[in-house]
């Protein structure tokens, strides 16, 4: 499982192109249309923006706490409260083969409750050790490492992985040039003439 809702909310206001200056990133929760688009919702009312902002702040605090090794009971409790209005009913279905299957039908009273429920379920299912922040210094995006060994360092190979490798290569090249220029390489002493 990839925690798509968690990542979308955690990265909602993080600039996608951090190297470009000046960085202007409009608030995706400034209006109903931009909020609906940014959060992948069909419709958002202006009155629902306050709860969506609170949910976003809660998720950011929760993720920052998890990644920073700090206690997270307060944001976890806030997330639970925001998810509270979302409730489920159980429906038992009979398949063609006469097998029984339980189906949960969720009530979706508000977008904040829907998203908070999804985040809570995702957090309960994922390996929290695989929730990471991109190691490229210029990037601050959070990602979920789905690789088998769990060694992914960047949120994406392009651009962050490529740019970080370029940065390290250039730094190593500059260090090599400086070593050659400062005379630290082996130079034979000048010949003495009789």
C-alpha positions in Angstrom: 0.0 0.0 0.0 1.2 3.5 -0.8 -0.1 6.2 1.5 -1.2 8.5 -1.3 -3.6 10.7 0.8 -1.0 11.1 3.5 1.7 12.1 1.0 -0.6 14.5 -0.8 -1.5 16.3 2.4 2.1 16.3 3.8 3.5 17.7 0.5 0.6 20.1 -0.2 2.5 23.3 0.3 6.1 22.1 -0.4 7.5 23.8 -3.5 8.0 21.3 -6.3 10.9 23.2 -7.9 13.0 24.3 -4.9 16.1 25.4 -6.9 14.2 28.2 -8.8 14.2 31.7 -7.2 12.1 33.5 -6.3 9.9 30.6 -5.2 6.2 31.5 -5.2 3.8 28.7 -4.4 0.2 29.8 -4.0 -1.8 28.4 -1.1 -3.7 25.4 -2.6 -6.3 25.8 0.2 -7.0 29.5 -0.7 -10.2 28.7 -2.5 -12.7 25.8 -3.0 -11.7 25.2 -6.7 -7.9 25.0 -6.0 -8.5 22.9 -2.8 -10.6 20.4 -4.7 -8.0 20.1 -7.4 -5.0 19.9 -5.0 -6.7 17.2 -2.9 -8.3 15.2 -5.7 -11.8 15.9 -4.5 -14.8 16.5 -6.7 -16.1 19.4 -4.8 -15.2 21.6 -1.9 -17.4 24.3 -0.3 -15.8 27.5 1.1 -17.1 26.6 4.6 -15.1 23.4 4.5 -11.7 25.1 3.9 -11.1 25.7 7.6 -11.3 22.0 8.4 -9.1 21.2 5.4 -6.5 23.6 6.6 -6.6 22.0 10.1 -6.2 18.6 8.5 -3.3 19.7 6.5 -1.5 21.2 9.5 -2.3 18.1 11.5 -0.8 15.8 8.9 2.3 18.0 8.6 2.8 17.9 12.4 2.3 14.2 12.5 4.7 13.5 9.6 7.3 15.9 11.0 7.0 14.2 14.4 7.3 10.7 13.0 10.3 11.6 10.8 12.0 13.6 13.6 11.5 10.9 16.3 9.2 13.1 18.4 6.0 12.1 20.2 2.9 12.3 18.1 -0.1 11.8 20.4 -1.5 15.3 20.0 -1.6 15.3 16.1 -2.8 11.7 16.2 -5.7 12.7 18.5 -6.5 15.6 16.2 -6.5 13.4 13.2 -8.9 10.9 15.0 -11.2 13.8 15.8 -11.2 15.0 12.2 -12.0 11.5 11.0 -14.8 11.1 13.6 -17.7 12.1 11.4 -16.8 9.5 8.8 -18.6 6.3 9.8 -19.1 2.9 8.1 -22.0 0.4 7.8 -21.4 -3.2 7.1 -23.2 -4.9 4.2 -23.0 -8.6 3.7 -22.9 -9.6 0.0 -23.5 -13.0 -1.5 -21.4 -13.7 -4.6 -22.4 -15.8 -7.6 -20.5 -18.8 -6.0 -22.6 -18.4 -2.8 -19.6 -17.0 -1.0 -20.2 -14.3 1.6 -18.3 -11.1 1.6 -18.5 -8.2 4.1 -18.5 -4.8 2.5 -18.0 -1.5 4.4 -20.0 1.5 3.1 -18.5 4.8 4.3 -20.5 7.9 4.9 -18.7 10.9 3.7 -20.1 13.9 5.5 -17.2 16.3 4.9 -14.1 16.2 2.7 -11.9 16.7 5.9 -13.5 13.6 7.5 -13.0 11.6 4.4 -9.4 12.5 4.0 -8.7 12.1 7.7 -10.1 8.6 7.7 -8.0 7.7 4.6 -4.9 9.1 6.3 -5.6 7.2 9.5 -6.2 3.9 7.7 -3.0 4.4 5.6 -0.9 5.1 8.7 -2.2 1.9 10.3 -1.2 -0.1 7.3 2.2 1.2 6.3 5.7 0.5 7.6 6.5 3.9 9.2 10.2 3.3 8.7 9.6 3.6 5.0 8.2 7.1 5.4 11.0 9.4 4.5 12.0 13.0 3.5 14.0 13.5 0.3 17.7 13.6 1.1 18.4 16.3 -1.4 19.1 19.4 0.6 17.1 21.7 -1.7 14.0 19.4 -1.5 11.7 18.9 1.4 9.2 16.4 -0.1 8.0 13.4 1.9 7.8 10.0 0.1 7.1 6.4 0.9 10.0 4.1 0.1 8.4 1.1 -1.7 11.7 -0.4 -2.9 12.4 -3.9 -1.7 15.6 -3.1 0.3 14.1 0.2 1.6 17.1 2.2 0.6 15.5 4.9 -1.5 17.1 8.3 -0.7 15.2 10.7 -3.0 11.5 11.3 -3.6 12.2 10.7 -7.3 15.3 9.9 -9.3 14.4 12.8 -11.6 15.1 15.5 -10.7 16.4 15.0 -7.2 18.5 11.8 -7.6 20.1 13.1 -10.8 20.8 16.6 -9.4 22.3 15.2 -6.2 24.6 12.9 -8.1 25.6 15.9 -10.3 26.2 18.0 -7.3 28.5 15.4 -5.7 30.3 14.8 -8.9 31.0 18.5 -9.4 32.1 18.8 -5.7 34.5 15.9 -6.2 35.9 17.4 -9.4 36.4 20.8 -7.7 38.2 19.1 -4.8 40.4 17.2 -7.3 41.3 20.4 -9.1 42.1 22.2 -5.8 44.4 19.4 -4.7 46.2 19.6 -8.1 46.5 23.4 -7.8 47.8 23.6 -4.2 50.9 21.6 -5.0 49.9 18.7 -2.8 50.7 16.3 -5.6 54.0 14.6 -6.0 56.4 16.9 -7.9 60.1 15.9 -8.1 62.5 18.4 -6.6 64.4 20.6 -9.1 67.7 19.2 -10.4 70.9 20.6 -8.9 73.6 21.6 -11.3 77.2 21.3 -10.4 
